[in-house]
């Protein structure tokens, strides 16, 4: 037990669907809640529906381990970290934690918006049980890392999201908790800051501290962790060496016939946007599980719109097998198309795009899909809708039996001149 940092036993977390949960109780709220439950019982004879965000989760983390956690959106990853960080209480089971926990769950979690950056650093250190001198010894290092020295005496409510993130990560990583819990820190911030984060987390791991790292960036998971948990629908599916876990995660539930058909239990019936199918096809409409790098192919997303949606854009994310984004494209990227389809009326739709020949390198790719109104609402999102393979046979440069780096392999026109000959 002395070598155990975290032990999770039969952990479960249940939420009520469609019912607001108050952090404090009032007479009015209690009576209103009771009335709404009674009214619903009278209407359909049922109590409010419950969902298990986590169910029967068991695992153990040794001191000094760096453990990755992967899963789709809504799989239960963030709920698990919130339970481990004591942000929320479990419904069933228990968690044993040996050591101080530093958490970066969301941008600025644990910060008080009215306090300055300086005050929040000392507050977070105090919460971790650190003495004033301990925090003071790390203060300059935290400020240098976060690059917010000019704003240390400004209330953090005035910080940009990037400033918030930099300071939050710097505090979590530098105040030396025995256990560091990080949830998708690489989802926000510029490339340079992301590199700094990865470097710092590598240093933390080398110091023998325990790290739990959630990310959709498979390259970061592969680089930082040795073992990874795969979570889906609140259950722990697999714990394995990271390379094996990533392969399992990226291939799980993805069809091999070149299409994804959404089942009724996967669709929000109340949503104005409902997916039907995603297909990879050739020019004749045949389904493809594998495409040739030298030939164009089509991606067709079929869906239903239940009511008028203003500003809807439907698009794809193309991702490598290691979770690196290749490109993103939406069906209204063309301003003329955006103007023509400014309001999408109820009906059955298909958004189809052609991927040109001589673009992709050989390998396995994952298609994600998204339907949203920019900065207003996301109607549907599935970052792992479909997988397919690209065969590089005949692509430029295949006369050399070497692997080309990168996810793209374009056919570029080169011109070769003998400069000495041309001068004569």
N, C-alpha and C positions, 0 to 999 in steps of 0.2 A: 504493500500500500504506500510505502514511503516514496516509491518511484512513480506513483500515479498522480497525474495532474487533474484529470477530469474522468469521472465515471458516471455514465448515464444508464439508468435502469428502468426499462419499460415506460419510457417517457411518452406522455400524451398531452396534447393541448387541443381543447375544443372551443369553438366559437359559435355564436348564434348568428344566423344569416338574417339580415334585414332588420335587426334590432340594435339601436344605438346603446352603447355601454357607457354609463357615466362613471367618472372617477370619484364622484361623491354622490351621496344620496340626499334627496329632498322629499318632503311629503308629497308635493305636487308630482315629482318625477315618478315616485313609487306608485301613486294612484293611477297616473297616466299609463305607466307600463302594464299594470295589472289590468286596466280596462282594455288596452289594445290586445293583450293576450286572450282575455275573455271574449272579446269581439271576434277575434280570429277563430277561436274554438267554435263559437256559435255559427260562423259562416261556413267553415269547411270541416269542422270536427277535429282539427289537428292543432298541435302546439307548434310554435315557430321551429323552423328547420335548423339543425345543427350540422356543423362540418368539423371534421378532425383535421386540423392543420398538421398535427403530428400524431402518430399512433404506434405504440409498441417499439420505440426506438431504443436500441441498446448498443453502446460502444464504449471503449476506454481509450484514453489518450495518455501516453507516458510523458513524463517530464522531458522537455527538450525536443519533443516531436513537432514537426510542421505538417499539419493535416489539412488537405484540401477538401472542400465541399462543393459539389456541383449538382445541378438539377435545373429543370425548366422554371420559368416564372410561375409562382404559386405552388412550387413543390414542397415548401416548408423550410427552406434554408434559413431565411431571415428570422422566422419564428423560433427555430432551434437556437440561433445565436442570442436572441432576446431572452430566452429562458436561461441560457448559460450565463448571460450577463446580469441576470436578476432584474431585468426590465419588466418581465411578466412572469407570473407564477404558472407552473404546470398544472394541468387538470388531473393527471394521473402520473404515477411513477416518481422517481427521485433523481436528483443530480448531486454528486459529490464533487466539490472543487477545492483543490489544495493550492492556495496561493492567491495573490491579488490579481484581479482581472481588469485589464484596460480594454475598452471597447471602442470601435469606430463602426457603428451600425448604419448611421445615415449622416448626411452632412450636418455637422454641428450638434449631433446628439450629445446631451449632457451640458451644453453651453446655456448660460442664461443670457437672453438677448439684450437685457438692460445693462449688463456688466461689460466692462472693457475686455479687450483681449488679455491684458495683464491679469486682471482679476479672475478671468475664467481659467487661466493657467493654474493659479494658486488654488482655486476652488476645486478643479479636477484632481490636483495633487492631494488635497486634503481628503477628498472622497476616497482616493486610493489608500489613504492611511499614511501618507508620507509627511515627514516633518518639514517645517518651513525652510530649514537649511538645505534639506535634500532637494526641494523644489528650486530653491534659489541657485543651487549649483548647476542645475540643468537649464535654467531660464534662458541664458544667452544662446545656448545650443538650439533650443526650440525656436527662438525668434529668427536665428540665422537660417534654419531649415525652412521655416514657413515664409520667409521673405516678406514679412508684414511689419517691420520695425517702426515705420512711420505711423502705423495705425494702432499701436499697442494700447494707447490710452483713449481709443474710440470705442463706443459700445458696439458689440459685434452685430447688432441688428442692422447696422449700416454697412456691413461687409458685403462684398459680392459673394456669389456661391463659390467661386474659385478661392477667394481669401479664406472663407469659412472652412473649406475643405483642407487647405494647406495647414492652417493652424490646428484644426481638429486632428489631422493625421500626425502632425509634429508632436502634439501633446500626448496622444495615445502611444506613440512609439518611443518617446524619449523619457517618459516618467518611470520607465523600468518596472512595469508590472511583470509578475512571473508568467502570466498568461495574457497573450495579446489576441483579441478577437476582431477580425477585420471583414467587413461585408462590402464587397464590390467597390473598393476605394478607387479602382482604375476606371470607373464609369464616368467620372467627372475629372476635369483638369486637362491641361495641355500635355503634349508628349514629353516635354522635359520634366515636368513634375511627376508624371507616371514613372519615368526612369528613376527619379530620385526615390520614389516610394518603393519600387522593387529593390533598389539597392539597399535601402534602409531595412526592409523586411529580411533581406538576405543577411545583413549584419546582425539583426535581432536573433535570427535562427542560429547563427554561428556562436552567439553568446550563450546558447543552451536554454533559451527561454521557449516556452510552448506557444505555438501559433496555430490558430484556426483561421483559414483563409477561404472566403467565398468569392468566386468570380465566374463570369461568363467568358473570360479571356483564357482559353485553354493553354496558350503559350506561357502565360504567367503561372498557371497551375502546374504545368510541366516543369517550369524552371525552379519554382520555389518549394514544391512539396515532393515527398517520397511516397506517401500514401494518400488516397483520396476516397471520400465517401460519396456514393451516388444516391441521391434522394429523389423520390418521385411520389406525388400524391400523399405526402406525409410519412411515407415508409422508407426505411433504409434498405435499398436493394442490393448494394454491394460495397464492400470495403476491400480495396486491392491496391497493389502498386500503381502509382499514378498513370503510367502509360497504358496499363490494362484498363483502368477505370475510365480514362478519357475515351478510349476506343469503344468501350461498352456504352458510355453515355451518348456519344455521337451517333451510334448505330441503333440505339434502342428505339423501337416504335417507328422507325423510318422504313417505308415500303421499298421493295426491290423492283417493283413493276413500273416505276417511272411516274407514279401518281400517289397522291394522298387524298383520301376521302374522309371527311370529318363525320364522326358518328353523332347521333342526336344528344348523347350524354356529354359530349365535348363542347356543345354550343350553348351560349347564353340565350335562352329563348326570348328574353326581354330586350335584347340588344337590337338596335335598328339595322345593324350589319351582321349577316350570318354567312360564314364560309361554307362552301359546298365541296370544292375539289381544287387541287393544285396538280398540274400535269407538266411533264417534260416530253416534248413531241418533236418529230421531224416535220418537214414541210408537207408531208402527206397526211399528217394527223396521227401517225403511229406513236404509241408510247415508247419511251426510251429510258432504259436504266443506265445505259452507257452511251456517251456521245463522242464523236471524233473531234479532235481539236481543230482539224482542217475543214470542218463543215459547220454551217450555222444550224441553230436549233431554236425551238420556241418554248417559252414558259407561259402557260395559260392558267389564270386564277379565276375560277367560277364562284359566284357568290350571289346572295340575295340582299336587296335593300328593302326594308320593311316600311320605312317612312322617309320623307324628305330629309336629306343630309346636306347641309351647306358646307362647301369647301372640302369635301371628302377627297382624299388621295389614297390610292391603293398601290402598294409597291412591294418590292422584294429586297432582301439582303442576301448577297452571295458571300458565303463564309467558307474558309478552308477547313480541313479536318482538324486543325489545331486551334480553331476558333478565331482566326484572323480574318477581318473583314476585307473582301476584295473590292466590292462596290455596292452602292445602294441606288435604286432607281424607282421612281414613282410614275404612275400613268398620267399625271398632270404636270410633269416637269416642263413640258412645252407650254409657254404662256397662252398660246391660242387654245390648246386643249383645256387648260385650267379655266379659261374664260367660257368655253363652250359647255363644260361640265361643272359650272360653279355650284349648281344644285343637282344632286343626283336623286331623281324621283324613285318611288317604289317600283320594284321589278327585278327580273333575273338578269344578271350581268356577267360579262367575261372581260377581263383585262389581260391582254396578251402582248408579249414583248419578244422580239427576236434577238438572240445573242449571236453576234457576228462570228464568222469563221476566223481562225487564226488569232484568237484572243486568249483563251485559257490554256494554262500548262496542264500536263497530265496529273492525275490524282483524284481524290475524292472530295466532293464539295457538298455543302449543306445549304439549302434554301430556307430562309426565313421570310415570313410574310407579315405585312402590317396594313391596317386600314385606320386612318386617323384624319382629324381636322387639325391642322398645324396649330400648336399651342392652345388648343381648345379641348379636344377630347380624343382619346385612343379608343376606337370601337373594337378592334381585334388585333392581337399580336401573338405570333407563334414563331419563336426564333429557331425552331427545328422542325419545320413542316415536312421536308423531303430531302433525301440525299440522292446523289447520282455520281457516276464516274466519268472522267474525261480520259480518252485514249489518245496519247500524243503521236501515234503512228503517222509518219509522213509529214510531221510538223517541221518547220524550218530548223535546221541544225541537227536533225536526227541521224545524219551520216556519222556523227560522233556519238558513241555509246556512253554519254555522260548525262547526269541529271542536271537539268537547268534549274537555277535557283529562282524562287518567287512563284506566285500563283498565276501570273500571266506570261504568255509566250507569243507576243505579236510578230507578225510577218512584216519586217521593216525593210525599206528600200535603201540599200547602201550603194555608194559610188566610190570606186577605187581609182585613183590617179597616180601615175608615176610623175611626181613633181619635177624631177630632174630631166626626164624626157620631154615634158611639156615646155620647159624653159628653152629648149634647144630650137 
